[in-house]
Structure formats: structure tokens, C-alpha cells
Amino acid sequence: MSQVLILLRKGLLTFWRAKAAVTITFLVPIVLIYLFGHVFGLYRNAPPPAGIKLAVVNLSPEPAAGKLVEALQAEKGLQLITEHKNADSTRRPLTEADVRAAIKDNDYHFALILPADLLPENAFGVRMKFLSDPRNQIEAQMVDGLLQKTVFSHVPDLLGESLQRQARRFLGSPRLQSFNRTIADTVADHFGGDREKIFARLNSADFGFSALGQTPSPTAKPIDPSLRRLDLDARPGAATADAKPTASAATDIFSRIVKIETEQVTGKQVSNPMAARTVGGYAIMFLLFAVSASATTLFEEKNTGIFQRLLSSPVRPSHILWARFLFGVILGLAQISAMFLAGHVFFGLEIFQHVGALLAVGLSAAAACSAFGMLVTAISPSPAAAGGIATFVVISMSAVGGAWFPTSIMPEYIQKLSKCTIVYWAVEGFTDVLWAGQSLIEVLPRIGVLLAIAAAVMAVALWRFNKGTLFD
């Protein structure tokens, strides 16, 4: 037993002396938990997520349309955009042309249009249009749910205005006023209430539709089960009094009354949307791991005496570093190509019609990742420490940069931080090519940012190598 305890003590001391192992075991998980708390806004005093951007074009003069816009502005999960900023810094209301151009330029991904004929003159119901670029499924589902909840909660007000409009169309305003007055007097005489308030509600198209979506009071009397639904008795096969309408029938009727025309602005040509959204994010994450591991082999070359033999020849340290950087670029580009080819074989990912733009983004991403691996090696005292630093930074960048989930659901300061990562610009570049089908010219801004990051990070890495002891 004493031998076991001695060996146990030896193992614990060895582990404690390995600072990189201790850091990976204890510090990295704690820091990641802290970081994810900021990503998901788990802290009590943390600012909430900025919300997913939703452009709203309100062309309708109806008062209920304005109320709907106000309700969307109050929705915490959405960040409403209603104005366009001109070149001279003045602002004006958005138009449909504005939002279509902005969606194609990736300024935002969703837009709701309330047309001038929101309440058609010759029909009862509500008409809207929804434009989308659902390049991220999580984001699209969140917007769809929030939009349906807010829109349908205000549909009753719109339906009341539509009904009043149709009545005015058939009766004329004077006769409709007389009709509403008669109804208000009759209700007040037989059921009580202030006849002027009833008359005002009728004129404002408040027919009680807004109460349809309210939860019944717990003190309300239940409906007598002996009462029959006449509309159900009229249906073929409705023999029992407790028969219920089918959900499909109710949905069909509702869809005829409230018609939301949906249009996907970009990504319509993608055969496998999920693959186009996700493959790029995971490709850049694994690329960072691979290139970082490759760069740390500089420690092994030093320990085996390769550097001494190389430096005794007409080779300078800068030659070794640039050769390692270029090796990382080639390795990274080869890995990205292999992953996208696998996506094509397994998931039908369309890559060959975008091969030029895809290779350009991949090459710039590989350069940035290779520079990152060189920097990790330059600031690390040992291979184990380099592995720990790389693991921590790569996972953090993947979480913050949008490789796992959309940055739009994160707090605003995290969204700003994400734009400082390699992952963000690489994911955006791959998505622009695979999802939006953008050409090489159109993705040049993303490529430029990645190359700028590569140059800046490599400059810091070379400076740190010159100050270090790797070549001593």
C-alpha cells in the first residue's frame, strides 16, 4: 500500500509541476464558463442581447399598422430598423427597394413590409409581405416565432378595421354611422352600458376581436356541454355533439383572412441550406487547431538540434519562420479543400460553381490561421503551453465568432468583439459564397480583412520570435 501512495504522490507532484496541464484542467474551463456566460447573457447585470435586426417598411395609413410597429419595437428579441440613412446623414422612412438592397448586402436578414393595401378595399382580411435571407437557421426560427407572436396578437385590431371598411364600402359613411348608432342604442337599452362609449367602439372598429386571444378567466362559467355547434352539425359525418373542428380547417380559414406573402431574397438556389450554413464554421475551427499544432513543431525541431544544423548553413531564422508560415498556409488550404469536398460528397454541397471565390476565401483564411499558429508558438514557453493556449483561444473564437451559433443572439458588446476574430470573417466569407452565391469581387472585403489580420498577427509573431530564445 505504501508503494501505491508513494507513486500517487509522485503523480500529483508531476502534474502540479506541469503548469500547462494545470491550466488546461482548471483555468481554461473556468474562463470558458465565464465567457459563455457573457455570450448568453447569464449574468444578472449583463446587458441583454441587442436583438436580431428586422427592417419594417410601413406604407399603410391604418392606425393599427402603427400600433403593430410599436409592438415590434417593444419586442426585446428584435432590433427594429425603420429608417434609411442618406449620404448627407439625413434620414427617411425605408422603402421596399432599400430593404431588398440591404438584405443582399448582408446588412440585415429580415424585413416586414406593411403595404399601402394592408387592408384591401375589395376584400376582408389583412395582407403583408415578409422578406428573408435565412442563412442561419436558429436566427430564422427565432425571428419567425417572434414575428408570428407579435403580428397575430394585433391581427384582431386589423380585422376590425377591415370589417368596418367593408361596411363603409357597401353602406356609405352616413348610413354606417346611422347603423352603428342604432346598434349602440339597442345594446345599451337591452344590456346596459354607456351608449356613447359603445358607439365610439363601433366607430373605432373595436368589435371585441382583441379578446379572442385572451386567456379565459378562471371564474368564468364553463360552456354547457349540451349546447351544440351548428357549424359542426352541418358537416358531413358530424354526428356527435362534442365533435371538434379540425386544425387544418381552422388554419385554412385563418390563412385566407391573414395572408403573409413570404419571399426568400437570397439562398433560394442552395440545394442543402444546412450544409451551406454549417460546413464553413466547422472548417475554420478545425483549421485553427491543425495549423496551431503544426506551428508548435518548431519546439521539436529545436530540441532535436535541427535549428543548429540549419543555422550553420546560409539560413537565417527569418527563413525558417517564413517557411513554416507558408507550410501552414498550404496545409490549411489543403484541409479546407478536403472538408468542402467531403461536404460535396456527403451533403451535396455546391462548391464547383463557386470554386474561384471559395479558394480565395480559403487561402486568406489559411493565411490568417497560419499566422495565428505562429503567434501562439512565439508567446509559449513549451509545446504543452502552446497547446493549452491554442485550445482556449480557438474554442473562444469559435463561440464568439459565429462558428456554432449566430452572433445576433449575443449581447451587443460580444457582437463587436466577434468582429475581432478570424472565425467571424472566415465564416462570413464562406457563407457569402456558399449561401448567397457571391462572386470573387463581392467577397473581396472579407478577403481583405482576413489578409490584414494575417499581416498584423504575423508581424507581432516575428517581433516576438526575435525577442525570444527559440533560436538560441
Buried (B, 14 or more C-beta within 10 A) or exposed (E): EEEEEEEEEEEEEEEEEBBBBBBBEEEBEEBBEEBBEBBBBEEEEBEEBBBBBBBBBBBBEBEBBEEBBEBBBEBEBBBBBBBBEEEEEEEEEBEBEBBBEBBBEBEBBBBBBBBEEBBBEEEEBBBBBBBBBBBBBBBBEBBBEBBEEBBBEBBBBBBBBBBBBBBBEEBEEEEBBEEBBEBBEEBBEEEEEEBEEBBEBBBEBBBEBBEEEEEEEEEEEEEEEEEEBEEBEEEEEBEEEEBEEEEEEEEEEEEEBBBBEEEBBBBEEBEBBEBBBBBBBBBBBBBBBBBBBBBBEBBEBBEEEEBEEBBEEEEEBEEBBBEBBEBBBEBBBEBBBEBBEEBBEEBEBBBEEBEEBBBBBBBBBBBBBBBBBBBBBBBBEEBBBBBBBBBBBBBBBBBBBBBBBBBBBBBEEBBEBBBEBBBBBBBBBBBBBBBBBBEBEBBBEBBEBBBEBBEEBBEBBBEBBEEBEBBE
